Amino acid sequence: MTEGPVELLQELIRNQCVNDGSANSGHEVRSVGTLRDFLGVAGEVFEPAPDRQSVVYRIPGHDPTAPSLALVPHLDVVPVDPTGWSVDPFAAEIHDGFVYGRGAVDMLNVTAAMTTAVRPYLTGEKSPRGDLVFAAVADEETGGRLGAKALVEERWGLVGADYLLTEIAYPSIELGDHRSVPVSIGEKGAYWSVLETRGRPSHGSTPYGSDNALEKLVTALAGVVSTPAPAAMTPEWLGFVGRLGLDDESVRRLTDIDQLDDEIDRIAVGDPTLARYIHAATHLTLATNMLRAGTKVNVVADRARAQVDIRGLPGMDREFVDAHLRKAMGSAGDQVDIEPIMDGDATVSSVGNTLWDAIGDAVEELDGHRNLAPTLMTVATDARFWRARGTVCYGVGLFDGRMSFSEMLSLFHGDDERMSTASVERTASLYERVLERFFAAS
Ligand SMILES: [Zn+2]
């Protein structure tokens, strides 16, 4: 019988709910079974495709005027190449106080902590003032079509809420004797794009004057790669930097758009992962990740396609992205078609409300301070579906100090993904207190 959040995390890792993007991967049915056993309450199962299960519990509050709160962890994990691991990625072994396994960081640690914290409400031991929703969902790692997205679109009466907690739980940031707890308040927009050119096939032995799609595309891509990405000092970035306890000079360098890129280069020498985060949190980012062209080595390429992962800060929309691409490609872009394959604007929740205060109270009780650093996520999470409907969404955790902010970032989808058992337990305690404070205050 699984009792605590650490054992639950181990079981979730061993379930191997690997989502490779195909509909017949994931098999979240396994972890839904684990959660239902752990909770002893059936809940409502949502299964839009075979074995792609999510489970939802909605406990009505005893005060119909009180705000509702949803906890929404995901159950799936990304694929793994075991050759880079020092242990079996699905054995969930504990070494030196760390649970190793795919999903230990993203996000089964949080799933286990949330499940532990909501259990007394689901079993009737505690009664929430407003509605409490607990939705453990499938398919986050490929966009939520078989999980959160579908639930929000089709079952809003079941999963809708005023406030919500999901990803990302980051470790505390410690600078000197100042410690702050990052709270994810928003995420960048995603504007994945295909850049495509057409040419005319002819013999590769006589290329003079030929119309080569690949040569046109790489010339345009050279402009995309070499043009500096636009930066912006968003309120989210200024809010984050202002809460870290940095000295005035560091704050100045990180918030002056003319000094920022040099500062990022300086930070990269000692901490490349942190530099990468700071860059992404302050810039439009473009990563040209896929290229396909031509049919045969001796045939002039008649078609070329590149796929670019583009992420925009709040305020940088599709129009902004396309304008940047056009400018960067210059005249080489005249023959390039830009085809959007994902258009999702950045979403941000405001701070200073019942849930924000409840998190502050809980952090103060467990960590002795209430320094919450509002943090913009560079990745997309399920929160965006609720934010688009007006829900205030945050991600938060409480770690034990054995992993830094940048170490954690480097373990996301990485080799030897691991989480300390103490961090899992502290995060579960945090959620228990957040729930208590939230329902007491509201
Ligand atoms: Zn995740």
Residues whose N, C-alpha, C, O or C-beta is under 5 A from the ligand:
A	BS01	ZN	D106 M107
